[in-house]
Amino acid sequence: MRNCIRIVREKSGFSQQGLASLVGVHRSLLNRVESEQVNPSLIKAFAIADSLKCKVDDIFFPSKEEIYRKKRKNGDNHIKTGSQVS
């Protein structure tokens, strides 16, 4: 799962520690989520989005590989190549 938490957090004026405290997680976990090493639980994803005053799908989105795997799994053989993924 990809995310843009760091960008939104910085634009909102939060430090990692400040956002982590609001969400109720350790700063090191938030760092690992921001760097896409781990995915947060659904509850934590909503808490992060709520703290940043946005929706979950504003900050979390599937990678191109995840979209590709899903299309392959669903039998979609008409996968576009290049920069656009439908």
SVG drawing of the C-alpha trace seen along z (x, -y; Angstrom):
<svg xmlns="http://www.w3.org/2000/svg" viewBox="-13 -24 24 39">
<polyline fill="none" stroke="black" stroke-width="0.4" points="0.0,0.0 1.3,-3.4 0.7,-6.6 1.4,-10.3 1.2,-10.7 4.5,-12.5 3.5,-15.2 0.1,-15.8 1.6,-15.7 4.2,-18.3 1.7,-20.5 -0.5,-20.3 2.4,-21.4 2.7,-18.2 5.9,-16.6 6.1,-12.8 6.0,-12.8 3.0,-15.1 0.9,-13.1 2.0,-9.8 0.8,-11.2 -2.6,-12.2 -3.0,-8.8 -1.9,-6.8 1.1,-5.1 4.9,-5.3 6.8,-7.7 8.9,-4.8 5.7,-3.0 4.5,-6.1 7.9,-6.4 7.6,-2.8 4.1,-3.5 5.3,-6.7 8.2,-4.9 5.8,-2.1 7.7,0.6 4.4,1.6 0.7,1.0 -1.3,-0.3 -4.4,1.5 -7.6,0.2 -8.4,-1.5 -5.0,-3.3 -5.4,-4.3 -8.7,-6.0 -7.1,-7.6 -4.2,-9.0 -6.7,-10.3 -8.9,-11.8 -5.9,-13.5 -4.9,-15.0 -8.5,-16.1 -8.8,-14.0 -10.2,-10.7 -8.4,-7.4 -8.4,-7.2 -6.8,-10.7 -3.6,-9.4 -3.6,-5.6 -3.8,-4.1 -2.8,-0.8 0.5,-0.5 0.5,0.2 1.6,3.8 -1.4,4.3 -3.7,3.0 -2.1,5.3 -2.4,8.3 -6.0,7.6 -6.8,7.2 -5.0,10.5 -6.8,12.3 -10.2,11.0 -9.3,12.2 -8.8,8.7 -6.4,9.4 -6.7,5.9 -4.3,4.3 -3.0,1.0 0.8,0.5 2.6,-2.8 1.9,-5.4 -1.9,-5.1 -3.6,-2.4 -7.4,-2.2"/>
</svg>
